[in-house]
Amino acid sequence: LMDILRHEYAHAVAHCYRGLIRSNQFVTAFGTNHDNPTKFEYDEDIHISAYAAHDASEDFAEVFMLYFKHSGKIPGRFTTHVEVCQTPALAD
């Protein structure tokens, strides 16, 4: 249940902090802008989960969920998004 709440909270953050999801950092991390509906093919070297491949907004939510689940650190086995996600972008 907590993972679902963290994931859905990420969608709320994206809605409230539009500057975050419209930033160049977001595009660099997730390959496209947040609102792009393009579905990606799942690649375990790129996506944290199969659901993250659904689109950039779900990729963000899955990364956000893991980031908060692990107290601001993404587990070492996930290296794709780590650098960008650990940048304090909510201060913008």
JONOR-V452657 format. One line per field, one symbol per residue. phi: phi as a letter, one per 40 degrees, with the letter a starting at -180 (. if undefined). psi: psi as a letter, one per 20 degrees, with the letter a starting at -180 (. if undefined). burial: 1 if it has 9 or more other C-alpha atoms within 8 Angstrom, else 0. A space follows every 50 residues. Layout:
phi->???
psi->???
burial->???
//
This chain:
phi->.ccccccccdccccccbccccccccccccbgacdcccdccccbccbbcac cccdaccccdcccddcdccbfgbcddcbbcbdcccccccccc
psi->ghhgggghhghgghhhmhhgijqhhggghjirrhjpjppqppoiigqhrh hhigrhhhgghgggghghhkljppqhioigiggghjpniii.
burial->00100111111001001001110001101101110000000100001111 011111111111111111110011000101110110000000
//
